[in-house]
Amino acid sequence: MMENTTLTDKQQELIEKTGVMLETKGWQPAVARIMALLLVDDSGELTFDDIRNSLQLSKSATSNGIQLLLNTGKIEYITKTGDRKRYFRSRISMFRDMIIAEHEKRKEMTALLKEIYEMREDFKNKKLANNLKDIINYMDLLNEEFPKILEKWEKMKKQ
């Protein structure tokens, strides 16, 4: 439990950097900081009050953030015998799920770009046509190689 410990300057910096990065992915600021805290904190399991006090969030912001993270499967909680508190922890495997979801979105975007390219057969702006074709080729390469990289990574984990 974190009530008697404080975050180091480095931990605070990492929480902020991670929070900002997650915000660029569309996460709400409080939600991003809660996730970052659960990743950075040494204990790996924090109570509602630990989270609220560490991040200096309101009860409402803390509650809403935790609920969103629980509902989206990004965190989970455990209980301890004789203790009524819930201890929240990150589901680190959710990052793998996020990467795979981003890959699926990239495949959808590639298909849309191809459709746009094919619809505009007679590009008046050849530079636009070339740039669009380059992007499609790049995304095709990523889409083709991603499953191989994922498979290689899965094999590495088993070793």
N, C-alpha and C positions, 0 to 999 in steps of 0.2 A: 504494500500500500504506500502511497506517495505522500501522505499527509505530513510526514516528518522530514521529507527531503525537498530539495529545490532543484530546479533545472540549472545546468551549467550554462554559461554564455554560449558555448558551442551548440548545445542542445536547443537553446532558444533560437539561435541563428538558423539551425537546420529546420526547425518547426516553421519559421517564417519563410525560408526559401522553398520548402516543400509546399506550404500553404499557397504561396504565390503561384508556383508551378501548377498546382491543382486548380486554382482559380482560372488560369488560362485555358483549362480544359472544361470550364463551365461550372465548376463547383462553387457553391456559396462560401464566402470567407470563413464563417464559423465552422462549417462542415469540413472544409479543407484543413483548418487548424486542428480540429479534433482528430482527424485521421492522421495528420502529421505527428501530433503528440503521442498517439498510440503506437506509432512506428518508432519514435525516437526515445521514449521513456524506457529506462532500464528495466523496470518491473514487467512491462508488457501487459499489465492488467491494472486498470484504473477504475475507481468508482466515479459516480456522477459528480460528487463533490470534489474529488481529485481533479477531474477534467475542468470543472467550472472554476476552481481556485487557480489552477495552473495557467489557464488561458484568460482569466479575468472576464469570463462571459457571464451574461445574465442567466438566470435559471431557465428562462424561456428559450434563449438561443442554444443553451446546452442541451435542453430536452429535445428541441426540434432537430438539432444537428445529429444527436445520437439516434433519434427515431428514424431519420432519413437514412443514416448509415446502416442501421439494422434492417430496415425495409428493403434496401438495395443489396443486402448481403455482403457489405463491405466490412462490417464488424459483427461480432457475436458477443454474447456475455455468458459468464459462468457464475454460479453461486458457490458459497463455501458453507459447509456444515456449521450451524450455530451462528451464522452471520446472515442478516436479512438483506444485506447490500448486494447489488449486482456489480460484477467486475467485467468491464468491457475490454475487449482486445481486438486487434485487427485480424482480419482473415487475409493473411498475406497472399494466399492463393488467388484472391480476387484480382491481383495485378495481372496474372496470367489470363484470367477471364476478360479483363479490360483490353489486353493486347489482342486477343482473339476477336473480340467485338470490334475493335478498330480495324482489324484486317477485313472483317466482313463489310464494314462501312466503306473501306477503300475499294473493295471489289464492286460494290454498288456504284460508287462514284466513277470508277473506271468504265463501267457499262454505260453510264449516263454520258460521259465524255465521248465515248465511241459513237453513241447515238447522235450526239450533237455534231460530231465530225462528219458522220455519214450523211446527215440531213443537209449539211452545208457543203455539198460536193463542189460547188463553184465558188470557192473562196476568192473574193476580190482582194483581200489582204493576205498575201502569201506568207508574210511573217507570222501572222496569227495562226494560219494553217500549220506552219512548221512548228511553232511553239506548242500548239495543241497536240500535234502528232508526237512531239518529243515527250510531253507529259504523259500521254497515253502509253507510249513505249516504256517509260520509266515505271509507271504504275503496273503495267503488265509484268515487268520484271520482278517487282516487289511481290506481286500476287503469286507469281510462279515460284519464287524462291522461299517465301515465307513458310509454307508447309514443310519444306526440307529443313529449314533452320529450326523450326519447332520440333521436328522429329529428332534432329541431332541433339538438341538441348534435352529432350526427354531421355534419350539414351545416356547422355552425360550424367544426368541426375541419378540414374540407376547404378552407376559405377562406384 
